[in-house]
């Protein structure tokens, strides 16, 4: 990824003042570590008449893959495995470059320059060049975003292959911006609009992104004709955050229009944000969705298979309609932590009679698991190697055979919305695979058909119109018909014969 910022000057006001404004000396090549690789700042030219600062982000794709400890590759297609190494991250100016801008030029973004404070407040004759910029919306959208900000925009599409023009244009453009602006303004425009044009962020967008957007958009975003598009894309189309940002921008616009007392507006903004609900963690939303589905099923005796450290068991104990709760896990250490979390040693006799923690493996049938109303597999299946998944399927759906089975697993399509999670990576180092919505449904339909269950699907977390929810949940319900029972018996017999 590469970006240059140039300016011109005179002997009295030399262009090399750009080095003071960026806090990077023109005679030095400097390197800065980032989450994604190394950012280099260097000056291809530095004279009183013209000075150019270049930001080069050297993304280490191999290191990013290795950070996952190599455990996410099993179960992936060859194309998906290759995509971890072959992608546009090292070359195209995406949100990774915007993060590098804010990291390397943080003081310049704020407009702070103790050595040349008067220069920080002056417009400079600036030229910004980005050789490869992903632009969903093409050159027309690039112009719509930058021209209202005072830039003269030079933009041209990049062909998919210059030797084969009939293949058409790619989604990348070459961008040149020229204008008379303060350096801090220019950097803020880039910080916001680079990820907007890419229409993707390489990290999870949380509530504090609204504050970042409003800080970087101060003085220009509230009056921008494409304000809604910018806000929505910058916040990864999280509608609650977009609405909050738009409301706060409207307050700013009204303050500018009516010359309202600034303190009054600040109080109004603070008041509105104080009353905003904090974003609910995905793990909490997942447990809430599971509890809702269990209540709807009428289950009283519940299995938490792969219970881990007992968070779901703890929530189940709070609801008296769940009269018997069994948490099973292969890890003795996890069960020990779960016991401490639940305070089993100090639990009253009546409450203690409702809960058991048992050690066991879902790779084998277990008579202790038979006869329950419902079983939960929350974020469990992705921790198994794919060849071992059929054993779990039979142990749960064929042998234990509860009336209701809930299965949750990550939706890999949503991973593009998570911070520090480049394309091709799984969310946890121990995940053997992560499925798309189609892959998950194909698996669920096969299991349901084989063992005599019906299945429906519930999104967990914000349901993005493009990539779906972060967590996908399947609700299996046993078919109460003689034919379904006969099918299940045949499946059980076949499994036993195959095992023999």
C-alpha positions in Angstrom: 0.0 0.0 0.0 1.4 3.3 -1.0 0.4 7.0 -0.6 2.3 10.2 -1.2 1.6 13.8 0.0 3.4 16.6 -1.8 3.5 20.4 -1.4 5.4 23.3 -2.9 7.0 26.3 -1.2 9.4 29.2 -1.4 12.8 30.0 0.2 10.9 32.0 2.8 8.3 29.3 3.4 10.0 26.1 2.4 8.1 23.1 1.3 10.2 21.0 3.7 8.0 22.4 6.5 5.9 19.4 5.6 8.4 17.4 7.7 7.6 19.6 10.8 3.9 19.2 10.2 4.1 15.4 9.9 6.6 15.1 12.7 8.9 13.1 10.4 12.3 14.4 9.4 12.8 14.6 5.6 16.4 13.4 5.9 15.4 10.1 7.6 13.6 7.0 6.5 11.6 5.8 9.5 9.8 2.5 10.2 6.9 1.9 12.5 5.4 -1.4 13.7 1.6 -1.9 13.2 -0.8 -4.7 13.7 -0.6 -5.6 10.1 3.1 -5.2 9.3 5.5 -2.3 9.0 4.7 1.3 8.0 7.6 3.2 6.4 7.8 7.0 6.0 10.3 8.4 3.5 10.8 11.5 1.4 11.5 10.9 -2.4 12.1 14.6 -2.7 12.8 17.3 -0.2 13.7 20.8 -1.2 12.5 24.3 -0.5 10.5 24.3 -3.7 8.9 20.9 -3.5 8.6 18.2 -0.8 7.0 14.8 -1.0 6.3 12.4 1.9 5.5 8.8 1.2 3.7 6.4 3.4 4.4 2.7 2.5 2.5 0.1 4.5 4.3 -3.3 4.1 1.7 -5.8 5.0 3.1 -9.2 6.0 0.4 -11.6 4.8 2.4 -14.7 5.7 2.9 -13.5 9.3 -0.8 -12.7 9.6 -1.6 -16.2 8.6 0.9 -17.7 10.9 -0.5 -15.7 13.8 -3.5 -18.0 13.7 -1.0 -20.8 14.6 -2.0 -22.7 11.4 -5.1 -24.2 13.0 -7.7 -22.6 10.8 -6.7 -24.3 7.5 -8.3 -27.7 8.1 -11.6 -28.1 6.4 -11.0 -25.2 4.1 -11.2 -25.4 0.3 -7.9 -25.0 -1.6 -9.1 -21.6 -2.9 -9.9 -20.4 0.6 -6.5 -21.6 1.9 -4.7 -19.9 -1.0 -6.7 -16.7 -0.4 -4.9 -16.3 2.9 -1.7 -15.6 1.0 -2.9 -14.2 -2.3 -5.1 -11.1 -1.9 -5.0 -7.3 -2.4 -4.0 -6.5 1.2 -0.3 -5.6 0.4 -1.2 -3.4 -2.5 -4.6 -1.6 -2.3 -5.2 1.4 0.0 -7.9 -0.1 2.2 -8.8 0.6 5.8 -5.4 -0.9 6.8 -3.8 2.2 5.3 -6.3 4.5 7.1 -5.3 2.9 10.4 -1.6 3.3 9.5 -2.3 7.0 8.8 -3.8 7.6 12.2 -1.0 5.7 13.9 2.0 7.2 12.1 0.6 10.8 11.7 -1.5 11.1 14.8 -0.3 14.6 15.8 -0.7 15.8 12.2 -4.3 14.5 12.2 -5.0 16.6 15.2 -3.4 19.6 13.7 -0.7 19.8 16.3 2.7 21.2 15.4 4.7 22.9 18.2 7.6 23.7 15.9 5.5 25.4 13.2 2.1 26.2 14.8 1.3 28.9 12.2 2.0 26.5 9.3 -0.4 23.9 10.8 -3.2 26.5 10.6 -2.4 27.6 7.0 -3.7 26.0 3.8 -1.0 24.3 1.8 -0.9 23.6 -1.9 -1.3 19.8 -1.5 -1.1 16.9 -4.0 -2.1 13.4 -2.8 -1.5 10.4 -4.9 -2.8 6.8 -4.3 -1.8 4.4 -7.1 -4.2 1.6 -6.2 -7.4 2.4 -4.4 -10.4 0.0 -4.1 -13.5 2.0 -5.0 -16.9 0.4 -4.8 -18.9 2.9 -6.8 -16.1 3.6 -9.3 -14.7 7.0 -10.4 -18.1 8.8 -10.1 -18.4 8.0 -6.4 -14.7 9.1 -5.8 -15.6 12.5 -7.3 -18.8 12.8 -5.3 -16.9 12.2 -2.1 -13.8 14.4 -2.6 -14.9 17.3 -4.8 -17.3 18.8 -2.2 -14.3 19.1 0.1 -12.4 21.4 -2.2 -10.3 18.8 -4.0 -9.6 18.8 -7.7 -10.0 15.1 -8.4 -8.1 13.1 -11.0 -9.3 9.5 -11.1 -9.0 6.7 -13.6 -10.2 3.1 -13.5 -7.6 0.3 -13.5 -8.2 -2.4 -16.1 -8.4 -6.0 -14.9 -5.6 -6.7 -17.4 -4.1 -4.1 -19.7 -3.3 -6.8 -22.3 -6.9 -7.9 -22.4 -9.0 -4.7 -22.4 -12.1 -6.7 -23.3 -12.1 -8.1 -19.7 -13.3 -4.6 -18.5 -12.4 -2.5 -15.5 -11.5 -3.7 -12.0 -12.8 -2.2 -8.9 -9.6 -0.3 -8.4 -8.7 3.3 -9.4 -5.7 5.6 -9.6 -6.4 8.7 -7.6 -4.7 12.2 -7.6 -6.1 14.9 -5.4 -5.0 18.5 -5.6 -6.2 21.4 -3.5 -5.4 24.3 -1.0 -6.2 22.7 2.4 -4.8 22.5 5.8 -2.7 19.3 6.2 -4.9 18.1 9.1 -8.0 18.5 7.0 -6.5 16.4 4.1 -5.4 13.6 6.5 -8.9 13.5 8.0 -10.5 13.3 4.6 -8.3 10.3 3.8 -8.7 8.6 7.1 -12.5 8.5 6.7 -12.9 8.1 2.9 -10.4 5.4 2.2 -12.4 2.7 4.1 -15.6 4.3 2.8 -14.5 3.7 -0.8 -13.2 0.2 0.0 -16.7 -0.4 1.7 -15.0 -2.7 4.2 -13.2 -2.5 7.5 -10.7 -5.0 8.6 -11.8 -4.9 12.2 -14.9 -5.1 14.3 -16.8 -1.8 14.4 -17.9 -0.9 17.9 -19.6 2.1 19.4 -16.4 4.1 19.8 -16.2 4.3 16.0 -18.9 6.9 16.1 -16.7 9.2 18.1 -13.7 8.5 15.8 -15.9 9.4 12.8 -17.2 12.6 14.3 -13.7 13.7 15.4 -12.2 13.1 11.9 -15.3 14.6 10.3 -15.3 17.8 12.3 -15.9 20.8 10.1 -16.8 18.9 6.9 -18.9 15.8 7.4 -22.1 17.5 8.8 -22.5 19.5 5.5 -21.3 16.8 3.1 -24.0 15.9 0.4 -23.0 12.2 0.7 -23.1 12.3 4.5 -25.5 9.3 4.9 -23.5 7.1 2.5 -20.2 8.1 4.2 -21.6 7.4 7.7 -23.2 4.1 6.8 -20.2 2.7 5.1 -17.7 4.0 7.6 -19.7 2.2 10.4 -20.0 -1.0 8.3 -23.7 -0.5 7.9 -24.4 -1.0 11.6 -27.8 0.7 11.6 -27.9 1.6 15.3 -24.5 3.3 15.1 -25.3 5.0 11.8 -28.5 6.4 13.3 -26.6 7.7 16.4 -24.0 9.3 14.2 -26.6 11.0 12.0 -28.4 12.4 15.0 -25.2 13.9 16.4 -24.3 15.3 13.0 -27.7 16.9 12.8 -27.1 18.6 16.1 -23.8 20.0 14.7 -25.5 21.2 11.5 -28.2 23.0 13.5 -25.6 24.6 15.7 -23.7 25.9 12.7 -26.9 27.1 11.0 -28.5 28.8 14.0 -25.3 30.0 15.8 -26.6 28.2 18.9 -24.5 28.3 22.0 -21.8 25.6 21.6 -22.0 24.5 25.3 -25.8 24.0 24.9 -25.2 21.7 21.9 -22.4 19.8 23.6 -24.7 19.2 26.5 -27.4 17.9 24.2 -24.9 15.6 22.5 -23.6 14.3 25.8 -27.1 13.8 27.1 -28.1 11.8 24.0 -25.0 9.6 24.1 -25.4 9.0 27.8 -28.8 7.6 27.3 -27.7 5.4 24.4 -27.6 1.7 25.3 -24.1 0.3 25.2 -23.5 -2.4 22.5 -24.4 -5.8 23.7 -21.5 -8.3 23.4 -22.0 -11.0 20.9 -21.5 -13.8 23.5 -24.4 -12.3 25.5 -26.6 -12.0 22.4 -25.8 -15.7 21.7 -26.9 -16.8 25.1 -30.1 -14.7 24.9 -31.0 -16.3 21.6 -30.4 -19.8 23.0 -32.5 -19.1 26.1 -35.3 -17.8 23.9 -35.3 -20.9 21.8 -35.2 -23.2 24.8 -38.1 -21.4 26.4 -40.1 -21.6 23.1 -39.4 -25.3 22.9 -40.9 -25.9 26.4 -37.8 -27.8 27.5 -37.2 -28.4 31.2 -34.3 -30.9 31.2 -31.4 -29.4 29.2 -27.9 -30.5 28.2 -25.2 -28.0 27.6 -22.7 -30.0 25.5 -19.3 -28.5 25.4 -20.2 -26.3 28.3 -16.7 -24.8 28.8 -16.5 -22.6 31.8 -20.2 -22.7 32.5 -21.5 -19.3 31.3 -24.7 -20.7 29.7 -25.3 -23.1 32.7 -25.2 -20.1 35.0 -27.8 -18.3 32.9 -30.0 -21.5 32.7 -30.0 -21.8 36.5 -31.5 -18.3 36.8 -34.7 -19.6 35.1 -36.7 -22.0 37.3 -38.5 -23.5 34.3 -35.2 -25.4 33.6 -35.5 -28.1 36.3 -32.4 -30.2 35.3 -29.3 -28.8 33.7 -26.3 -31.0 32.7 -23.0 -29.4 31.6 -20.7 -31.7 29.8 -17.1 -31.0 28.6 -14.1 -33.0 27.7 -11.8 -30.6 29.7 -11.6 -31.3 33.4 -9.9 -27.9 33.9 -12.9 -26.1 32.2 -15.3 -28.0 34.5 -13.3 -27.0 37.5 -13.6 -23.3 36.5 -17.3 -23.8 35.8 -17.8 -25.2 39.3 -16.1 -22.2 40.8 -18.2 -19.8 38.7 -21.4 -21.5 39.8 -20.2 -21.7 43.4 -21.3 -25.3 43.6 -19.7 -25.8 47.1 -21.8 -23.0 48.6 -25.0 -23.7 46.6 -28.2 -24.5 48.4 -29.4 -28.1 48.3 -32.5 -27.3 46.2 -30.5 -25.3 43.6 -27.7 -27.9 43.6 -30.2 -30.7 42.8 -30.9 -28.9 39.4 -27.4 -28.9 38.0 -24.6 -31.4 37.3 -21.2 -31.0 35.6 -19.9 -34.2 34.0 -16.7 -35.0 32.0 -17.2 -36.7 28.6 -16.5 -36.6 24.9 -19.0 -36.0 22.1 -16.9 -38.3 19.9 -18.6 -41.3 21.7 -22.2 -42.3 22.6 -23.0 -41.7 26.2 -26.0 -43.3 28.0 -26.0 -40.4 30.5 -27.2 -38.0 27.8 -30.4 -39.9 26.8 -33.9 -38.8 27.7 -33.4 -35.0 27.8 -35.7 -32.4 26.3 -33.1 -30.3 24.7 -29.3 -30.1 24.0 -27.2 -27.1 23.2 -24.0 -27.1 21.1 -22.9 -23.5 21.4 -19.7 -22.7 19.4 -18.6 -26.4 19.6 -18.7 -28.0 16.2 -16.0 -25.7 14.7 -13.5 -27.0 17.3 -13.7 -30.5 15.9 -11.7 -31.8 12.9 -14.1 -32.4 10.1 -13.5 -36.2 9.9 -14.7 -36.4 13.6 -17.9 -34.5 13.0 -20.0 -37.5 12.0 -19.2 -39.1 15.4 -20.6 -36.1 17.2 -23.7 -36.1 14.9 -24.5 -39.7 15.8 -23.7 -39.2 19.5 -26.1 -36.3 19.8 -28.8 -36.8 17.1 -28.8 -40.5 16.8 -28.0 -41.8 20.3 -29.0 -39.1 22.8 -31.8 -37.9 20.5 -33.2 -34.9 22.5 -36.5 -33.4 21.2 -34.7 -30.1 20.5 -31.1 -29.5 19.5 -29.6 -26.0 19.2 -26.4 -25.5 17.3 -24.5 -22.2 17.0 -21.4 -21.6 15.0 -19.6 -18.5 13.5 -20.6 -17.2 10.1 -17.3 -16.9 8.2 -18.9 -14.4 5.8 -19.2 -11.9 8.6 -15.5 -12.0 9.4 -14.8 -9.0 7.1 -16.5 -6.9 9.7 -14.0 -7.8 12.5 -11.0 -5.7 13.4 -7.5 -7.4 13.1 -9.1 -10.3 11.2 -7.8 -10.3 7.6 -9.6 -12.3 5.0 -9.0 -16.0 5.2 -8.5 -16.1 9.0 -10.7 -17.8 11.6 -11.8 -16.0 14.8 -10.0 -18.3 17.2 -6.8 -20.3 16.9 -8.5 -23.5 17.8 -11.2 -23.3 15.1 -10.7 -26.1 12.6 -13.2 -24.5 10.2 -15.7 -21.8 9.9 -18.7 -22.1 7.5 -20.6 -19.8 5.3 -24.4 -19.7 5.7 -24.8 -22.0 2.7 -22.3 -24.5 4.1 -23.9 -24.5 7.5 -27.4 -25.0 6.0 -26.2 -27.9 3.8 -24.7 -29.6 6.9 -27.8 -29.0 9.0 -30.2 -30.2 6.3 -28.2 -33.4 5.9 -28.1 -34.1 9.6 -31.8 -33.3 10.1 -32.8 -35.6 7.1 -30.7 -38.4 8.3 -31.9 -38.5 11.9 -35.6 -37.5 11.6 -35.5 -33.8 12.6 -36.9 -30.6 11.2 -34.6 -27.6 11.2 -35.0 -23.8 11.1 -32.4 -21.0 11.2 -32.1 -18.0 13.5 -29.6 -15.1 13.0 -27.7 -14.1 16.1 -26.4 -10.5 16.3 -26.8 -7.8 13.7 -28.1 -9.3 10.5 -26.0 -7.6 7.8 -27.8 -7.4 4.5 -24.6 -8.4 2.6 -22.8 -10.9 4.8 -25.5 -12.1 7.3 -25.2 -12.3 11.1 -21.9 -12.9 13.0 -23.4 -16.1 14.5 -25.7 -18.6 12.8 -28.0 -20.9 14.8 -29.9 -24.0 13.7 -32.9 -25.2 15.8 -33.5 -28.9 15.3 -36.9 -30.3 16.3 -37.5 -34.1 16.3 -40.2 -35.2 13.9 -42.9 -36.9 16.0 -44.0 -39.5 13.4 -43.5 -43.3 13.2 -41.7 -42.8 9.9 -39.2 -40.5 11.5 -38.6 -42.9 14.3 -38.1 -45.7 11.9 -35.6 -43.5 9.9 -33.7 -42.8 13.1 -33.6 -46.5 14.0 -32.2 -47.3 10.6 -29.6 -44.6 10.9 -28.6 -45.9 14.3 -28.3 -49.5 13.0 -26.2 -48.3 10.0 -23.9 -46.4 12.3 -23.4 -49.4 14.5 -22.7 -51.6 11.5 -20.2 -49.1 10.1 -18.4 -48.9 13.4 -18.2 -52.7 13.6 
